[in-house]
Amino acid sequence: MIERFPFEPLIPIIEARYRQPNDGDGVHYSVVGICAKTAAVTGVARGRVQSWQRYGLSLTHADEVACALGLHGGQIWPTQWSATAEEVPQPRRRVTSPAA
């Protein structure tokens, strides 16, 4: 069974890349702040981000978020990503013969 990717590795990436001078004085965003910032950066609804915080991300969503951040999923979730890549069957390509 393919596991879900945890949300936590995204937090330091979002904080490091997208912190604005007028953001909170603390070192880290609050839970609400990181949710709102992730939603804004990735273009995903805040409710979906909250779901990711609770339940993790599917492979598809993890890939979409990584791409939105300009990263590869293996850079965010290195161990899980490589394990999942081995699990997921790759689509078969249809071979066509050249026209005679």
Order of alpha helices (4+ residues) and beta strands (2+ residues): alpha-alpha-alpha-alpha-alpha-alpha
